[in-house]
Amino acid sequence: MNGQTPPRPAGAALPLSGGALSVVPLSVVPLSVVPLPVVPLAVAALSAVPLSVMHRACFPDDPWDAAAFERLLVLSGVFGHVAWQGGDPAGFILARDLGEEAEILSVGVLPLYRRRGVGRALIETVVADAKDRPIASIVLEVASDNEPARRLYATLGFTQVGRRPRYYRRETGIADGLILRRGIDRGITGEISLR
Ligand SMILES: CC(C)(COP(=O)(O)OP(=O)(O)OC[C@H]1O[C@@H](n2cnc3c(N)ncnc32)[C@H](O)[C@@H]1OP(=O)(O)O)[C@@H](O)C(=O)NCCC(=O)NCCS
């Protein structure tokens, strides 16, 4: 899932502090559907820089730069959320609505906020989004050596449906790309009357 974009100059460090966790949509989400081509581009440009700073902190070996986010944020169906701890960003998730399926494009939690349930909250938010749309499943890709992410996805019901051998090539070694999927269970809807 962590893409193949070229490295970027280091971003500024994010201010971090404690506080209550909230997960809110990126500003690009509602505005990207406004039928004025200049609006999503302008909004994407505003969101791209902070997203690239967060991405660098989460994926120091393969950061996506602001230009990559600008290109991504204007693609049809792209939506996302930022988790906030007090007034500071703690993590982000970007996904793409492909119709019957959604793909999680990237998810990351800043190191200071890990193991506090932020990653779980971000994925669960996208699962809730999927339930509001005609999406039957969510797919993502994870490196075979990314144990924290694989455990997170396993706890949230994702199972392996494919493998891309030797997909990730880094200085630290080569890893396969694992394709994981989970169905969207909407449960029983409607009223059941018992006699
Ligand atoms: C993977 C990542 C998003 C997890 O975020 P997080 O906020 O720390 O995860 P959570 O606190 O919500 O953890 C939920 C569960 O995932 C599993 N998990 C998360 N991090 C783990 C770790 N380091 N070791 C083992 N299990 C881990 C645990 O089951 C955990 O539940 P628990 O804390 O009750 O044991 C975060 O480590 C990260 O941003 N990593 C770098 C970027 C990345 O790899 N993104 C995914 C690319 S596919």
The ligand as an SDF file (V2000), in Angstrom:
LIG
                    3D

 48 50  0  0  0  0  0  0  0  0999 V2000
    0.2760   -0.0480   11.6660 C   0  0  0  0  0  0  0  0  0  0  0  0
   -0.1510    1.2070   12.4210 C   0  0  0  0  0  0  0  0  0  0  0  0
   -1.0900    2.0360   11.5310 C   0  0  0  0  0  0  0  0  0  0  0  0
   -0.9170    0.7720   13.6930 C   0  0  0  0  0  0  0  0  0  0  0  0
   -1.4280    1.9430   14.3230 O   0  0  0  0  0  0  0  0  0  0  0  0
   -1.6940    1.9900   15.8860 P   0  0  0  0  0  0  0  0  0  0  0  0
   -2.4950    3.2020   16.1790 O   0  0  0  0  0  0  0  0  0  0  0  0
   -0.4260    1.8240   16.6250 O   0  0  0  0  0  0  0  0  0  0  0  0
   -2.5660    0.6730   16.1200 O   0  0  0  0  0  0  0  0  0  0  0  0
   -3.6250    0.4310   17.2920 P   0  0  0  0  0  0  0  0  0  0  0  0
   -3.1480    1.0520   18.5590 O   0  0  0  0  0  0  0  0  0  0  0  0
   -4.9790    0.8270   16.8240 O   0  0  0  0  0  0  0  0  0  0  0  0
   -3.5280   -1.1540   17.4520 O   0  0  0  0  0  0  0  0  0  0  0  0
   -4.6370   -2.0040   17.2210 C   0  0  0  0  0  0  0  0  0  0  0  0
   -4.1300   -3.4460   17.2630 C   0  0  0  0  0  0  0  0  0  0  0  0
   -3.2000   -3.6930   16.2000 O   0  0  0  0  0  0  0  0  0  0  0  0
   -2.1420   -4.5570   16.6690 C   0  0  0  0  0  0  0  0  0  0  0  0
   -0.8840   -3.8190   16.6990 N   0  0  0  0  0  0  0  0  0  0  0  0
   -0.6850   -2.5230   16.4240 C   0  0  0  0  0  0  0  0  0  0  0  0
    0.6260   -2.2120   16.5340 N   0  0  0  0  0  0  0  0  0  0  0  0
    1.2680   -3.3520   16.8940 C   0  0  0  0  0  0  0  0  0  0  0  0
    2.6320   -3.6800   17.1720 C   0  0  0  0  0  0  0  0  0  0  0  0
    3.6170   -2.7650   17.1010 N   0  0  0  0  0  0  0  0  0  0  0  0
    2.9300   -4.9520   17.5170 N   0  0  0  0  0  0  0  0  0  0  0  0
    1.9590   -5.8720   17.5890 C   0  0  0  0  0  0  0  0  0  0  0  0
    0.6370   -5.6440   17.3590 N   0  0  0  0  0  0  0  0  0  0  0  0
    0.3180   -4.3810   17.0120 C   0  0  0  0  0  0  0  0  0  0  0  0
   -2.5540   -4.9840   18.0610 C   0  0  0  0  0  0  0  0  0  0  0  0
   -3.3900   -6.1210   17.9340 O   0  0  0  0  0  0  0  0  0  0  0  0
   -3.3510   -3.7880   18.5200 C   0  0  0  0  0  0  0  0  0  0  0  0
   -4.2430   -4.0690   19.5590 O   0  0  0  0  0  0  0  0  0  0  0  0
   -3.7030   -3.9500   21.0880 P   0  0  0  0  0  0  0  0  0  0  0  0
   -2.9690   -2.6430   21.2250 O   0  0  0  0  0  0  0  0  0  0  0  0
   -4.9690   -4.0130   21.8930 O   0  0  0  0  0  0  0  0  0  0  0  0
   -2.7900   -5.1250   21.2810 O   0  0  0  0  0  0  0  0  0  0  0  0
    1.0920    2.0370   12.8930 C   0  0  0  0  0  0  0  0  0  0  0  0
    2.0030    1.1680   13.5310 O   0  0  0  0  0  0  0  0  0  0  0  0
    1.7920    2.7440   11.7580 C   0  0  0  0  0  0  0  0  0  0  0  0
    1.4260    3.8520   11.3840 O   0  0  0  0  0  0  0  0  0  0  0  0
    2.8620    2.1260   11.2160 N   0  0  0  0  0  0  0  0  0  0  0  0
    3.6540    2.7520   10.1430 C   0  0  0  0  0  0  0  0  0  0  0  0
    2.8450    2.9270    8.8800 C   0  0  0  0  0  0  0  0  0  0  0  0
    2.2820    1.6050    8.4090 C   0  0  0  0  0  0  0  0  0  0  0  0
    2.9380    0.5580    8.4390 O   0  0  0  0  0  0  0  0  0  0  0  0
    1.0210    1.6480    7.9080 N   0  0  0  0  0  0  0  0  0  0  0  0
    0.3450    0.4750    7.3720 C   0  0  0  0  0  0  0  0  0  0  0  0
    0.8120    0.2260    5.9840 C   0  0  0  0  0  0  0  0  0  0  0  0
   -0.0220   -1.2070    5.2980 S   0  0  0  0  0  0  0  0  0  0  0  0
  1  2  1  0
  2  3  1  0
  2  4  1  0
  2 36  1  0
  4  5  1  0
  5  6  1  0
  6  7  2  0
  6  8  1  0
  6  9  1  0
  9 10  1  0
 10 11  2  0
 10 12  1  0
 10 13  1  0
 13 14  1  0
 14 15  1  0
 15 16  1  0
 15 30  1  0
 16 17  1  0
 17 18  1  0
 17 28  1  0
 18 19  1  0
 18 27  1  0
 19 20  2  0
 20 21  1  0
 21 22  1  0
 21 27  2  0
 22 23  1  0
 22 24  2  0
 24 25  1  0
 25 26  2  0
 26 27  1  0
 28 29  1  0
 28 30  1  0
 30 31  1  0
 31 32  1  0
 32 33  2  0
 32 34  1  0
 32 35  1  0
 36 37  1  0
 36 38  1  0
 38 39  2  0
 38 40  1  0
 40 41  1  0
 41 42  1  0
 42 43  1  0
 43 44  2  0
 43 45  1  0
 45 46  1  0
 46 47  1  0
 47 48  1  0
M  END
$$$$
